[in-house]
């Protein structure tokens, strides 16, 4: 009886140890199968890290300090003003030549004189720019008939609103009223005419244009010459 109790007790202890071993193994296997928690899947709300926009900055040149960003090269036109820009350069030689201004003189013009039928007792001076740039025809031409000592009268009422400027090839005009009312003055007959050009300050150049007058040209002290006009009709309206 005592032997059976010892054996039964031993068997019971062995069974307990085995049960505990199985329980322990089962716990370890459960922990191992669970493994590390899986990473959460990306969602539509997650945002990637921002990167600099290459359209605004470019890589810095070699040797530049760290953190330096170079800006895009500027073009010939600076921005602003609604994208119109302003030219940053200077005028070319051709543009400067085309806009150069000087005074109309015998060096850059030709002058002709012709007789007109209307109005009567009138001559017409035509001034043509033969230079390569703009020239200003200031005031009125100063006239000298043959060896006349006095300057032919200038008609102040004919003064235009602005100085006449001639581009190459363009013309200006001045009307010459040879005499006043018939019988009011002594008539002089002349064959030659000197045309002096006025400077901007009102004085005249020393070298005149010398013209041959139409045949049978008579004048008196009551005559006049107009200011230079841009239109032929304006020169002959007085």
C-alpha positions in Angstrom: 0.0 0.0 0.0 2.8 2.4 0.9 4.6 1.6 -2.4 1.5 2.4 -4.4 1.1 5.7 -2.7 4.7 6.7 -3.4 4.3 5.7 -7.1 1.0 7.6 -7.4 2.5 10.6 -5.8 5.5 10.5 -8.2 3.3 10.1 -11.2 1.2 13.0 -10.1 4.3 15.2 -9.7 5.5 14.2 -13.1 2.2 15.1 -14.7 2.2 18.5 -13.0 5.7 19.3 -14.2 4.7 18.3 -17.7 1.6 20.4 -17.6 3.6 23.4 -16.4 6.1 22.9 -19.2 3.4 22.8 -21.8 1.8 25.9 -20.5 5.2 27.7 -20.5 5.8 26.7 -24.1 2.4 27.7 -25.2 2.9 31.2 -23.8 6.2 31.6 -25.6 4.8 30.5 -28.9 1.9 32.9 -28.6 4.2 35.9 -27.9 6.5 34.9 -30.8 3.6 34.6 -33.3 2.3 38.1 -32.5 5.6 39.6 -33.7 6.2 43.4 -34.0 3.2 45.6 -34.6 2.9 46.3 -38.4 3.6 49.8 -39.6 0.4 51.8 -40.3 -0.4 52.1 -44.0 0.0 55.6 -45.5 -3.3 57.5 -45.7 -4.4 60.3 -48.0 -3.9 62.8 -45.2 -0.2 62.1 -44.8 2.0 64.7 -46.6 5.5 64.0 -48.1 8.4 66.2 -46.9 8.6 69.5 -48.8 11.4 70.1 -51.3 12.5 73.5 -52.7 11.0 74.6 -56.0 13.7 74.6 -58.6 11.7 77.0 -60.8 12.6 79.9 -58.4 16.1 79.1 -57.3 19.0 77.3 -58.9 22.0 75.5 -57.5 24.6 77.8 -56.1 27.8 78.2 -58.1 30.9 76.2 -57.1 32.7 77.5 -54.1 29.7 79.4 -52.8 29.1 79.3 -49.0 26.7 76.6 -47.7 23.1 77.6 -47.8 23.6 80.1 -50.7 21.0 80.0 -53.5 21.6 81.8 -56.8 18.7 83.6 -58.4 17.9 83.3 -62.1 19.9 85.6 -64.4 18.1 88.8 -65.4 17.2 89.4 -69.0 17.6 92.5 -71.1 14.3 93.9 -69.8 13.6 94.4 -66.1 10.3 93.1 -64.8 7.5 95.1 -63.4 4.9 97.5 -64.8 2.6 94.6 -65.7 5.3 92.6 -67.4 6.2 95.4 -69.9 9.6 96.0 -68.5 12.1 98.7 -69.2 15.1 98.5 -71.5 18.3 98.4 -69.5 20.6 99.1 -72.4 21.6 102.2 -74.2 20.6 103.5 -77.7 22.5 102.0 -80.6 24.6 104.2 -82.8 22.0 104.1 -85.5 19.2 105.2 -83.1 21.4 108.0 -81.7 22.2 109.2 -85.3 18.5 109.2 -86.3 17.5 111.3 -83.3 20.5 113.7 -83.3 19.3 117.3 -83.6 21.1 120.4 -85.0 20.2 123.8 -86.4 19.3 124.1 -90.1 22.2 125.9 -91.9 23.8 126.0 -95.3 25.8 122.9 -94.2 22.8 120.6 -94.0 20.1 122.1 -96.2 19.4 123.5 -99.7 17.3 126.6 -100.3 15.4 127.5 -103.5 13.3 130.6 -104.3 10.4 130.6 -106.8 7.8 133.0 -108.0 4.1 132.2 -107.3 1.0 133.3 -109.1 -1.1 133.6 -105.9 -0.9 135.8 -104.0 0.5 138.4 -106.3 3.9 140.0 -105.6 5.0 137.0 -103.6 8.0 134.6 -103.6 8.3 131.3 -101.9 11.4 130.0 -100.1 11.7 126.2 -99.8 14.2 124.8 -97.3 15.1 121.1 -97.6 17.0 119.0 -95.1 19.9 117.3 -96.9 21.6 116.0 -93.8 21.5 112.7 -92.0 19.8 113.9 -88.8 17.0 116.2 -87.6 17.5 119.9 -88.0 15.5 122.8 -86.5 14.6 125.8 -88.6 14.5 128.6 -86.0 12.6 131.8 -86.4 12.5 133.4 -89.9 15.1 133.6 -92.6 17.0 136.9 -92.6 16.9 138.3 -96.2 19.2 140.6 -98.0 18.4 141.8 -101.6 21.5 142.5 -103.5 23.5 145.1 -101.5 20.6 146.2 -99.2 21.9 147.6 -95.9 18.8 146.8 -93.8 17.3 143.4 -93.0 14.0 142.7 -94.8 11.1 143.0 -92.3 9.9 139.8 -90.5 6.2 139.3 -90.1 5.7 138.4 -86.4 2.1 137.4 -86.9 3.3 134.4 -88.9 5.2 132.9 -85.9 4.2 129.2 -85.6 3.3 127.5 -82.3 6.5 125.4 -82.3 9.9 125.4 -84.0 9.8 123.6 -87.4 11.9 120.4 -87.2 12.9 118.6 -90.4 13.8 115.0 -90.8 16.2 114.1 -93.6 14.4 114.9 -96.9 11.6 117.0 -95.4 10.9 120.6 -96.3 10.0 123.9 -94.7 8.6 127.1 -96.3 8.7 130.9 -95.9 6.6 133.3 -97.9 8.1 136.6 -99.1 5.7 139.5 -99.6 7.7 141.8 -102.0 5.8 145.0 -101.5 2.9 146.7 -99.7 0.0 148.5 -101.2 0.9 149.9 -104.7 2.3 153.4 -104.6 3.2 153.3 -100.9 6.9 152.8 -101.3 9.8 153.1 -103.7 10.4 150.0 -105.8 13.8 148.4 -106.1 14.8 145.8 -108.6 17.1 143.0 -107.5 18.7 139.9 -109.1 20.3 138.2 -106.1 19.1 137.2 -102.6 21.1 136.3 -99.5 19.3 134.0 -97.0 20.8 134.0 -93.4 19.8 131.2 -91.0 18.9 132.0 -87.4 20.5 130.4 -84.4 18.5 129.2 -81.4 19.4 132.4 -79.5 18.0 134.5 -82.4 21.3 135.7 -83.9 22.3 134.6 -87.4 25.1 132.6 -88.9 27.7 134.5 -91.0 27.5 132.4 -94.1 24.2 132.9 -96.1 22.7 130.8 -98.9 23.0 132.9 -102.1 20.2 132.6 -104.6 19.4 133.9 -108.0 16.0 135.7 -108.0 13.4 135.2 -110.7 13.5 137.8 -113.5 11.9 141.2 -112.9 11.8 140.9 -109.1 10.8 144.2 -107.5 10.4 145.0 -103.8 9.9 147.9 -101.4 10.4 148.7 -97.7 6.9 147.6 -96.9 7.5 144.0 -97.8 8.0 141.1 -95.3 9.1 137.5 -94.9 7.3 134.9 -92.8 8.7 132.5 -90.2 9.6 129.1 -91.4 6.4 127.0 -91.8 5.9 123.2 -92.1 3.1 123.8 -94.7 3.4 125.6 -98.0 -0.1 127.0 -97.7 0.6 128.6 -94.3 3.7 130.3 -95.8 1.6 132.0 -98.5 -1.5 132.9 -96.5 -0.2 136.4 -95.6 
